[in-house]
Each structure stands twice: as C-alpha cells, then as structure tokens.
Amino acid sequence: MREQLDRVLASATFADAERVSRFLRFVVQASLGTYVVNSDCTGSMLLTVSAGPKTYTNHVDLVVVHGAAEFRAINTDPGSVITTIGKKQFSKED
C-alpha cells in the first residue's frame, strides 16, 4: 500500500499540493484495515483508524460496481451513518 501511496503522491496531480499530500499520507498511514469481496461483488471491511490517543474501529458493508472501477460502502456501526463512493483513479498502464 505504501508503494501505491508514493506513486499517487508523485503524480502530477499532487506535485504542487504539499498540504494535501501530507494530509493524504497521514490518512493512509493512520488507517489500517482488512476487507473481503465475495463472488457476488458484495463485501465487508473492518477499518481501524487512529486519531491521536484514540482508536476507532469501523464496520463497513460494500459492493463493487462498474467492472471493479468503483465501490460503494456504508458504515454499519450503531450511532453513525457514513456512506462512501470510491472510484479508481489510475489505469493499469499508469
């Protein structure tokens, strides 16, 4: 994952965006998790995020769509409603 992060941060998109690059590096390095995608393209993710002295664990249900170019997710922990759409940013050639 660190290699992919380094590749993203070295891209032209982030070349002149030092502040955003530092934030993205922080978010990726402060978040660790595991995920499973089933044969029907549904899945789940367990994400652990550290914020200072506190650690939060999030349970997420997801579905992979558009030929694996995008996923949609919803946090399933009581007391929170968080939805996410993730889209592929680079082709295999990049």
C-alpha positions as CSV (number, residue, x, y, z in Angstrom):
1,M,0.0,0.0,0.0
2,R,2.9,2.4,0.7
3,E,4.2,1.9,-2.8
4,Q,0.8,2.9,-4.3
5,L,0.6,5.9,-2.0
6,D,4.1,7.0,-3.1
7,R,3.0,6.6,-6.7
8,V,-0.1,8.7,-6.2
9,L,1.8,11.4,-4.4
10,A,4.4,11.5,-7.1
11,S,1.8,12.1,-9.8
12,A,1.3,15.5,-11.4
13,T,-2.0,15.9,-9.5
14,F,-0.2,16.2,-6.2
15,A,3.1,17.7,-7.5
16,D,2.3,21.2,-6.2
17,A,-0.1,20.2,-3.4
18,E,2.2,19.7,-0.4
19,R,-0.5,20.3,2.2
20,V,-3.0,17.9,0.6
21,S,-0.1,15.3,0.1
22,R,0.8,15.4,3.7
23,F,-2.9,15.0,4.7
24,L,-3.4,12.0,2.4
25,R,-0.2,10.4,3.7
26,F,-1.4,10.9,7.3
27,V,-4.9,9.4,6.5
28,V,-3.4,6.3,4.8
29,Q,-0.8,5.7,7.4
30,A,-3.2,6.3,10.3
31,S,-5.8,3.8,8.9
32,L,-5.3,0.1,8.8
33,G,-7.9,-2.5,7.8
34,T,-9.0,-5.7,6.2
35,Y,-11.6,-6.4,3.6
36,V,-13.3,-9.3,1.9
37,V,-15.1,-9.2,-1.5
38,N,-17.4,-12.1,-2.3
39,S,-18.1,-13.6,-5.7
40,D,-21.3,-11.6,-6.0
41,C,-19.3,-8.4,-5.6
42,T,-20.6,-7.7,-2.1
43,G,-18.2,-7.4,0.7
44,S,-17.3,-6.1,4.1
45,M,-14.4,-4.1,5.6
46,L,-13.1,-3.6,9.1
47,L,-11.2,-0.4,9.4
48,T,-9.2,0.8,12.4
49,V,-8.4,4.5,12.5
50,S,-6.0,6.1,15.0
51,A,-6.6,9.8,15.8
52,G,-4.1,10.9,18.5
53,P,-4.5,8.7,21.6
54,K,-7.9,7.3,20.4
55,T,-8.5,4.4,18.1
56,Y,-11.8,3.8,16.3
57,T,-13.0,0.6,14.6
58,N,-15.5,0.9,11.8
59,H,-17.5,-2.0,10.3
60,V,-18.5,-1.4,6.7
61,D,-20.6,-3.2,4.1
62,L,-19.7,-2.6,0.5
63,V,-20.4,-3.5,-3.1
64,V,-18.0,-3.4,-6.1
65,V,-19.6,-1.9,-9.3
66,H,-18.7,-0.8,-12.8
67,G,-16.3,-3.6,-13.6
68,A,-14.3,-3.1,-10.3
69,A,-13.7,0.6,-11.1
70,E,-15.9,1.7,-8.2
71,F,-17.1,0.7,-4.8
72,R,-20.0,1.9,-2.7
73,A,-20.0,1.4,1.1
74,I,-22.0,2.2,4.2
75,N,-20.7,2.2,7.8
76,T,-22.8,-0.3,9.8
77,D,-21.8,0.8,13.3
78,P,-24.7,1.9,15.7
79,G,-25.0,5.7,16.0
80,S,-23.4,6.6,12.7
81,V,-24.4,6.9,9.1
82,I,-21.5,7.2,6.7
83,T,-21.6,6.4,3.1
84,T,-18.6,6.3,0.7
85,I,-18.1,6.0,-3.0
86,G,-14.6,5.1,-4.1
87,K,-13.5,5.4,-7.7
88,K,-10.5,4.0,-9.5
89,Q,-8.1,6.9,-10.4
90,F,-5.4,5.2,-12.5
91,S,-5.5,2.7,-15.3
92,K,-3.3,-0.4,-15.2
93,E,-0.8,1.4,-17.5
94,D,-0.1,4.2,-15.1
